[in-house]
């Protein structure tokens, strides 16, 4: 079972509770706070391109990378429908991505960074970001926290829609700070029969001090951590936090 294959077809359907416009405005405000008012911005782990498109409409020259071809296929369909053909989408792994040049900023939201389970892999992601940022360029990313995953705990979540249904079987391993879930999706086909797809996902919770140390070990500058969608200093009780790091060394 791999992640974000069959789920890509119904991702936007089941994520319609996410206030993407509000998320986008928050990210844009952070970018402008660090004088990134235009230029090339990389959306790392862009998925179906919701945030990518919001930033493109703001005037940024957007690149989106994701390691799921299925998710990118949806993003590219939406790009054409919305007249945003200038967005460049690349199917790449965030641990070893390659760009044609540097960018003014990198953003990564919707807990993409939580999918990096291994310490060395996280260092690799951060080093690649640092390498492709303009001097003093910024990296803005969010993380779900240990507090969030503990609240989610060991439970089963289900949702039924006319077009599709899912069952989410969640387990959180507190000692390892690993959250894993099996996602079973039922999608209606043209012949009115349902197709069953299973996906396996794992995410890791990182503490604020831990992620700060990783950022600095990777050669970047840790700037701050906010409670999501605020300018309040983040703490371990927050469900979601935003981290801002800056390129260092060029």
Secondary structure, 3 states (H helix, E strand, C coil): CCCCCHHHHCHHHHCCCCCHHHHHHHHHHHHHHCCCCCCEEEEECCCCCHHHHHHHHCCCEEEEEECCHHHHHHHHHHHHHCCCCCCEEEECCCCCCCCCCCEEEEEECCCHHHHCCCHHHHHHHHHHHHHHEEEEEEEEEEEECHHHHHHHCCEEEEEECCCEEEEEEEEEECCCCEEEEEEEEEEECCCCCEEEEEEEEEEECCCHHHHHHHHHHCCCEEEEEEECCCCCECCCCCCEEEEEEECCCC
